[in-house]
Amino acid sequence: MGVDAVLYRQVRAGPARRRPSYVSTEVVADPHDVLLDLLKRVRGGGRTPLLDRVDPLGELVVDAEAIPQLLAELPCLAEVAQAPAEVDQIRRLALLAQRCLNSRDAEIRFEGD
């Protein structure tokens, strides 16, 4: 029951489309619940309002404008990280967020099981 972080890029809407669509381009998978466990440790402390909204059974969309807030909250996860796998998960999530930040037509979706 992990939470995957998925980078989506916008596909431009054609003349027949009213809304743009998105395609998944990169995934930071959480098959061993590493991210989910980290989120549980920081939840409710008031320092991670964006990450507190991640739903392990649903989806949270973080658009490019909110990525600076996500990046600002990641050090809170790093403070509670204990195992090398946790540190690696945070590093991979930070890299994904940087890619999103550098592309205004992208978003990150936290997708629960």
C-alpha positions as protocol buffer text, in pm:
chain_id: "A"
residue {
  index: 1
  type: MET
  ca { x: 0 y: 0 z: 0 }
}
residue {
  index: 2
  type: GLY
  ca { x: 274 y: 246 z: -94 }
}
residue {
  index: 3
  type: VAL
  ca { x: 247 y: 588 z: -249 }
}
residue {
  index: 4
  type: ASP
  ca { x: 411 y: 633 z: -588 }
}
residue {
  index: 5
  type: ALA
  ca { x: 523 y: 977 z: -706 }
}
residue {
  index: 6
  type: VAL
  ca { x: 461 y: 1011 z: -1079 }
}
residue {
  index: 7
  type: LEU
  ca { x: 580 y: 1292 z: -1305 }
}
residue {
  index: 8
  type: TYR
  ca { x: 327 y: 1379 z: -1572 }
}
residue {
  index: 9
  type: ARG
  ca { x: 390 y: 1604 z: -1869 }
}
residue {
  index: 10
  type: GLN
  ca { x: 117 y: 1792 z: -2046 }
}
residue {
  index: 11
  type: VAL
  ca { x: 29 y: 1693 z: -2400 }
}
residue {
  index: 12
  type: ARG
  ca { x: -94 y: 1996 z: -2585 }
}
residue {
  index: 13
  type: ALA
  ca { x: -460 y: 1999 z: -2662 }
}
residue {
  index: 14
  type: GLY
  ca { x: -545 y: 1965 z: -3028 }
}
residue {
  index: 15
  type: PRO
  ca { x: -817 y: 2160 z: -3205 }
}
residue {
  index: 16
  type: ALA
  ca { x: -1084 y: 1907 z: -3107 }
}
residue {
  index: 17
  type: ARG
  ca { x: -976 y: 1892 z: -2740 }
}
residue {
  index: 18
  type: ARG
  ca { x: -1093 y: 2139 z: -2485 }
}
residue {
  index: 19
  type: ARG
  ca { x: -851 y: 2037 z: -2215 }
}
residue {
  index: 20
  type: PRO
  ca { x: -490 y: 1930 z: -2231 }
}
residue {
  index: 21
  type: SER
  ca { x: -413 y: 1574 z: -2132 }
}
residue {
  index: 22
  type: TYR
  ca { x: -116 y: 1437 z: -1942 }
}
residue {
  index: 23
  type: VAL
  ca { x: 115 y: 1144 z: -1994 }
}
residue {
  index: 24
  type: SER
  ca { x: 323 y: 971 z: -1728 }
}
residue {
  index: 25
  type: THR
  ca { x: 696 y: 1012 z: -1793 }
}
residue {
  index: 26
  type: GLU
  ca { x: 874 y: 902 z: -1475 }
}
residue {
  index: 27
  type: VAL
  ca { x: 784 y: 715 z: -1158 }
}
residue {
  index: 28
  type: VAL
  ca { x: 939 y: 702 z: -812 }
}
residue {
  index: 29
  type: ALA
  ca { x: 776 y: 379 z: -701 }
}
residue {
  index: 30
  type: ASP
  ca { x: 710 y: 289 z: -339 }
}
residue {
  index: 31
  type: PRO
  ca { x: 662 y: -90 z: -341 }
}
residue {
  index: 32
  type: HIS
  ca { x: 795 y: -133 z: 13 }
}
residue {
  index: 33
  type: ASP
  ca { x: 599 y: 158 z: 168 }
}
residue {
  index: 34
  type: VAL
  ca { x: 915 y: 361 z: 234 }
}
residue {
  index: 35
  type: LEU
  ca { x: 759 y: 695 z: 140 }
}
residue {
  index: 36
  type: LEU
  ca { x: 434 y: 606 z: 312 }
}
residue {
  index: 37
  type: ASP
  ca { x: 619 y: 532 z: 638 }
}
residue {
  index: 38
  type: LEU
  ca { x: 810 y: 860 z: 617 }
}
residue {
  index: 39
  type: LEU
  ca { x: 488 y: 1052 z: 558 }
}
residue {
  index: 40
  type: LYS
  ca { x: 328 y: 892 z: 863 }
}
residue {
  index: 41
  type: ARG
  ca { x: 620 y: 1006 z: 1080 }
}
residue {
  index: 42
  type: VAL
  ca { x: 591 y: 1373 z: 982 }
}
residue {
  index: 43
  type: ARG
  ca { x: 213 y: 1398 z: 944 }
}
residue {
  index: 44
  type: GLY
  ca { x: 33 y: 1648 z: 1162 }
}
residue {
  index: 45
  type: GLY
  ca { x: 338 y: 1832 z: 1291 }
}
residue {
  index: 46
  type: GLY
  ca { x: 245 y: 2149 z: 1102 }
}
residue {
  index: 47
  type: ARG
  ca { x: 568 y: 2158 z: 904 }
}
residue {
  index: 48
  type: THR
  ca { x: 448 y: 1962 z: 599 }
}
residue {
  index: 49
  type: PRO
  ca { x: 102 y: 2090 z: 501 }
}
residue {
  index: 50
  type: LEU
  ca { x: 135 y: 1977 z: 140 }
}
residue {
  index: 51
  type: LEU
  ca { x: 273 y: 1631 z: 221 }
}
residue {
  index: 52
  type: ASP
  ca { x: 8 y: 1592 z: 493 }
}
residue {
  index: 53
  type: ARG
  ca { x: -251 y: 1590 z: 214 }
}
residue {
  index: 54
  type: VAL
  ca { x: -104 y: 1279 z: 46 }
}
residue {
  index: 55
  type: ASP
  ca { x: -371 y: 1009 z: 60 }
}
residue {
  index: 56
  type: PRO
  ca { x: -247 y: 648 z: 68 }
}
residue {
  index: 57
  type: LEU
  ca { x: -573 y: 541 z: -98 }
}
residue {
  index: 58
  type: GLY
  ca { x: -617 y: 830 z: -340 }
}
residue {
  index: 59
  type: GLU
  ca { x: -432 y: 1085 z: -550 }
}
residue {
  index: 60
  type: LEU
  ca { x: -281 y: 1425 z: -480 }
}
residue {
  index: 61
  type: VAL
  ca { x: -187 y: 1643 z: -776 }
}
residue {
  index: 62
  type: VAL
  ca { x: 100 y: 1887 z: -717 }
}
residue {
  index: 63
  type: ASP
  ca { x: 126 y: 2130 z: -1006 }
}
residue {
  index: 64
  type: ALA
  ca { x: 446 y: 2308 z: -1104 }
}
residue {
  index: 65
  type: GLU
  ca { x: 353 y: 2617 z: -899 }
}
residue {
  index: 66
  type: ALA
  ca { x: 342 y: 2409 z: -577 }
}
residue {
  index: 67
  type: ILE
  ca { x: 673 y: 2230 z: -638 }
}
residue {
  index: 68
  type: PRO
  ca { x: 877 y: 2489 z: -440 }
}
residue {
  index: 69
  type: GLN
  ca { x: 661 y: 2409 z: -138 }
}
residue {
  index: 70
  type: LEU
  ca { x: 717 y: 2037 z: -193 }
}
residue {
  index: 71
  type: LEU
  ca { x: 1093 y: 2094 z: -212 }
}
residue {
  index: 72
  type: ALA
  ca { x: 1078 y: 2301 z: 108 }
}
residue {
  index: 73
  type: GLU
  ca { x: 901 y: 2017 z: 292 }
}
residue {
  index: 74
  type: LEU
  ca { x: 1136 y: 1736 z: 183 }
}
residue {
  index: 75
  type: PRO
  ca { x: 1401 y: 1823 z: 447 }
}
residue {
  index: 76
  type: CYS
  ca { x: 1138 y: 1738 z: 711 }
}
residue {
  index: 77
  type: LEU
  ca { x: 1126 y: 1388 z: 567 }
}
residue {
  index: 78
  type: ALA
  ca { x: 1506 y: 1374 z: 569 }
}
residue {
  index: 79
  type: GLU
  ca { x: 1509 y: 1460 z: 940 }
}
residue {
  index: 80
  type: VAL
  ca { x: 1313 y: 1143 z: 1025 }
}
residue {
  index: 81
  type: ALA
  ca { x: 1482 y: 916 z: 770 }
}
residue {
  index: 82
  type: GLN
  ca { x: 1677 y: 638 z: 933 }
}
residue {
  index: 83
  type: ALA
  ca { x: 1752 y: 373 z: 672 }
}
residue {
  index: 84
  type: PRO
  ca { x: 1951 y: 414 z: 350 }
}
residue {
  index: 85
  type: ALA
  ca { x: 1638 y: 320 z: 152 }
}
residue {
  index: 86
  type: GLU
  ca { x: 1454 y: 613 z: 309 }
}
residue {
  index: 87
  type: VAL
  ca { x: 1731 y: 858 z: 226 }
}
residue {
  index: 88
  type: ASP
  ca { x: 1738 y: 726 z: -131 }
}
residue {
  index: 89
  type: GLN
  ca { x: 1360 y: 762 z: -167 }
}
residue {
  index: 90
  type: ILE
  ca { x: 1378 y: 1127 z: -58 }
}
residue {
  index: 91
  type: ARG
  ca { x: 1667 y: 1193 z: -297 }
}
residue {
  index: 92
  type: ARG
  ca { x: 1476 y: 1039 z: -588 }
}
residue {
  index: 93
  type: LEU
  ca { x: 1166 y: 1240 z: -500 }
}
residue {
  index: 94
  type: ALA
  ca { x: 1372 y: 1561 z: -487 }
}
residue {
  index: 95
  type: LEU
  ca { x: 1515 y: 1487 z: -833 }
}
residue {
  index: 96
  type: LEU
  ca { x: 1163 y: 1429 z: -966 }
}
residue {
  index: 97
  type: ALA
  ca { x: 1049 y: 1759 z: -815 }
}
residue {
  index: 98
  type: GLN
  ca { x: 1344 y: 1941 z: -974 }
}
residue {
  index: 99
  type: ARG
  ca { x: 1249 y: 1801 z: -1314 }
}
residue {
  index: 100
  type: CYS
  ca { x: 895 y: 1922 z: -1263 }
}
residue {
  index: 101
  type: LEU
  ca { x: 1015 y: 2264 z: -1149 }
}
residue {
  index: 102
  type: ASN
  ca { x: 1218 y: 2304 z: -1467 }
}
residue {
  index: 103
  type: SER
  ca { x: 916 y: 2231 z: -1685 }
}
residue {
  index: 104
  type: ARG
  ca { x: 604 y: 2443 z: -1643 }
}
residue {
  index: 105
  type: ASP
  ca { x: 393 y: 2189 z: -1833 }
}
residue {
  index: 106
  type: ALA
  ca { x: 443 y: 1916 z: -1574 }
}
residue {
  index: 107
  type: GLU
  ca { x: 295 y: 1802 z: -1246 }
}
residue {
  index: 108
  type: ILE
  ca { x: 363 y: 1537 z: -985 }
}
residue {
  index: 109
  type: ARG
  ca { x: 86 y: 1308 z: -872 }
}
residue {
  index: 110
  type: PHE
  ca { x: 115 y: 1112 z: -551 }
}
residue {
  index: 111
  type: GLU
  ca { x: -82 y: 798 z: -628 }
}
residue {
  index: 112
  type: GLY
  ca { x: -188 y: 565 z: -350 }
}
residue {
  index: 113
  type: ASP
  ca { x: -289 y: 205 z: -392 }
}
